[in-house]
Each structure stands twice: as C-alpha cells, then as structure tokens.
Amino acid sequence: MQLTMQLIGVLAFIVALLLSVMVHEFGHFITARKFGMKVSEFFLGFGTRIWST
C-alpha cells in the first residue's frame, strides 16, 4: 500500500511539473502573438513532434 501511494505521489509531481512548464511556455506563446511575432509552432520538450499548427 505504501509503495502504491509513493508511486502516485511521484506521478502526481511529474504531471504537476509538466503542467507548470506548459503554462509557462504558453505565456511566451501568447506574449509573442500579442506583440505581432509570427509563431510557427508551440511544443514542450525536445522530442519528436506530436502535433503542430
């Protein structure tokens, strides 16, 4: 039981960290668009592209 709770805690931390980074980067995206800069893609990390517009 305790191992399961620790695993859930670690996963929750990772998800919260990813969401925090995503909100931060989205702030850069919105600011760039607001000031007229062309933004060709928005992504997180350095992996392969999953989705872009």
Backbone as a chain_set.jsonl record, in Angstrom:
{"seq": "MQLTMQLIGVLAFIVALLLSVMVHEFGHFITARKFGMKVSEFFLGFGTRIWST", "coords": {"N": [[0.824, -1.209, 0.0], [1.901, 1.268, 0.82], [3.942, 1.627, -1.044], [2.473, 1.935, -3.381], [1.182, 4.37, -2.868], [3.389, 6.061, -2.778], [4.252, 5.874, -5.424], [2.051, 7.0, -6.752], [2.273, 9.575, -5.718], [4.741, 10.403, -6.83], [4.141, 10.29, -9.57], [2.077, 12.204, -9.635], [3.552, 14.488, -8.987], [5.243, 14.677, -11.233], [3.369, 15.097, -13.287], [2.27, 17.539, -12.396], [4.538, 19.16, -12.602], [5.037, 19.09, -15.374], [2.673, 20.321, -16.295], [3.006, 22.848, -15.164], [5.286, 23.777, -16.547], [4.217, 23.769, -19.105], [2.212, 25.76, -18.93], [3.851, 27.962, -18.414], [5.406, 28.119, -20.798], [3.328, 28.528, -22.589], [2.645, 31.09, -21.879], [4.804, 32.514, -22.974], [4.216, 32.043, -25.661], [1.672, 33.298, -26.008], [2.351, 35.963, -25.391], [4.198, 36.542, -27.437], [2.52, 36.328, -29.689], [0.737, 38.393, -29.115], [2.312, 40.662, -29.426], [2.736, 40.683, -32.114], [4.525, 38.886, -33.268], [5.482, 36.241, -35.462], [4.465, 33.014, -34.851], [5.35, 29.84, -35.338], [5.128, 27.283, -34.258], [4.156, 25.516, -31.279], [5.451, 23.838, -28.623], [6.411, 21.301, -26.227], [9.383, 20.304, -24.609], [12.051, 18.354, -26.16], [11.588, 16.319, -27.869], [10.227, 14.198, -30.501], [8.014, 15.678, -32.906], [4.655, 15.82, -32.069], [2.25, 17.118, -32.512], [1.362, 19.999, -34.349], [0.607, 23.368, -35.423]], "CA": [[0.0, 0.0, 0.0], [2.736, 2.453, 0.913], [4.65, 1.776, -2.322], [1.494, 2.468, -4.331], [0.985, 5.791, -2.559], [4.593, 6.768, -3.194], [4.221, 5.918, -6.874], [1.044, 8.0, -7.107], [2.854, 10.873, -5.386], [5.773, 10.728, -7.829], [3.441, 10.572, -10.827], [1.38, 13.484, -9.482], [4.572, 15.53, -9.056], [5.684, 14.791, -12.627], [2.277, 15.723, -14.039], [2.198, 18.941, -11.983], [5.703, 19.848, -13.163], [4.799, 19.249, -16.809], [1.636, 21.335, -16.472], [3.6, 24.139, -14.833], [6.153, 24.161, -17.665], [3.357, 24.052, -20.249], [1.595, 27.067, -18.712], [4.925, 28.942, -18.566], [5.72, 28.245, -22.22], [2.159, 29.11, -23.237], [2.774, 32.523, -21.635], [5.691, 33.035, -24.021], [3.469, 31.949, -26.918], [0.638, 34.345, -26.029], [3.021, 37.26, -25.436], [4.744, 36.723, -28.783], [1.406, 36.585, -30.603], [0.174, 39.703, -28.784], [3.195, 41.702, -29.949], [2.825, 40.579, -33.556], [5.553, 37.977, -33.772], [4.966, 35.025, -36.076], [4.766, 31.811, -34.07], [5.053, 28.73, -36.242], [4.753, 26.086, -33.509], [4.185, 25.526, -29.816], [5.688, 22.468, -28.183], [7.136, 21.088, -24.984], [10.461, 19.337, -24.676], [12.908, 18.276, -27.326], [11.31, 15.058, -28.542], [9.654, 14.269, -31.839], [6.8, 16.476, -32.994], [3.419, 15.042, -31.988], [1.199, 17.923, -33.112], [1.691, 21.414, -34.522], [-0.248, 24.091, -36.353]], "C": [[0.863, 1.267, 0.0], [3.496, 2.701, -0.394], [3.725, 2.366, -3.38], [1.283, 3.958, -4.102], [2.203, 6.609, -2.961], [4.63, 6.917, -4.713], [3.218, 6.952, -7.363], [1.57, 9.398, -6.829], [3.885, 11.325, -6.406], [5.117, 11.081, -9.155], [2.704, 11.909, -10.768], [2.364, 14.644, -9.575], [5.02, 15.755, -10.494], [4.621, 15.481, -13.474], [2.175, 17.206, -13.69], [3.356, 19.747, -12.563], [5.509, 20.095, -14.659], [3.735, 20.31, -17.08], [2.17, 22.731, -16.188], [4.48, 24.647, -15.971], [5.298, 24.535, -18.872], [2.69, 25.426, -20.11], [2.634, 28.174, -18.905], [5.232, 29.185, -20.044], [4.546, 28.84, -22.994], [2.136, 30.625, -23.023], [3.688, 33.19, -22.647], [4.959, 33.088, -25.363], [2.459, 33.086, -27.046], [1.272, 35.725, -26.142], [3.582, 37.538, -26.827], [3.631, 37.047, -29.772], [0.82, 37.978, -30.383], [1.009, 40.833, -29.37], [3.502, 41.528, -31.428], [3.908, 39.679, -34.108], [4.887, 36.752, -34.39], [5.421, 33.831, -35.238], [4.367, 30.614, -34.918], [4.672, 27.454, -35.506], [4.89, 26.315, -32.019], [4.388, 24.09, -29.382], [6.418, 22.466, -26.853], [8.249, 20.084, -25.219], [11.224, 19.374, -25.977], [12.681, 16.997, -28.12], [10.767, 15.257, -29.95], [8.354, 15.061, -31.803], [5.587, 15.549, -32.976], [2.306, 15.786, -32.705], [1.68, 19.353, -33.247], [0.707, 22.044, -35.484], [0.567, 25.195, -36.998]], "O": [[0.585, 2.218, -0.731], [3.672, 3.849, -0.803], [4.144, 3.2, -4.182], [1.214, 4.725, -5.062], [2.061, 7.735, -3.437], [5.0, 7.974, -5.226], [3.508, 7.702, -8.294], [1.34, 10.314, -7.619], [3.905, 12.49, -6.803], [5.495, 12.063, -9.794], [2.707, 12.662, -11.742], [2.051, 15.674, -10.172], [5.162, 16.899, -10.927], [4.938, 16.35, -14.287], [2.012, 18.041, -14.58], [3.171, 20.894, -12.969], [5.787, 21.189, -15.151], [3.884, 21.112, -18.002], [1.829, 23.687, -16.886], [4.421, 25.826, -16.319], [5.604, 25.494, -19.582], [2.617, 26.174, -21.085], [2.33, 29.211, -19.495], [5.308, 30.332, -20.485], [4.753, 29.58, -23.955], [1.661, 31.365, -23.885], [3.401, 34.287, -23.128], [5.075, 34.063, -26.105], [2.401, 33.758, -28.075], [0.791, 36.569, -26.899], [3.454, 38.651, -27.337], [3.781, 37.943, -30.603], [0.45, 38.662, -31.338], [0.46, 41.86, -29.771], [4.427, 42.155, -31.947], [4.182, 39.709, -35.307], [3.858, 36.282, -33.904], [6.609, 33.666, -34.958], [3.184, 30.4, -35.185], [3.963, 26.616, -36.064], [5.634, 27.183, -31.564], [3.593, 23.216, -29.728], [6.965, 23.478, -26.415], [8.067, 19.115, -25.956], [11.073, 20.288, -26.787], [13.506, 16.636, -28.96], [10.842, 16.35, -30.512], [7.675, 15.104, -30.777], [5.5, 14.61, -33.768], [1.508, 15.18, -33.421], [2.341, 19.869, -32.347], [0.052, 21.353, -36.264], [0.047, 25.942, -37.827]]}, "num_chains": 1, "name": "protein.A"}
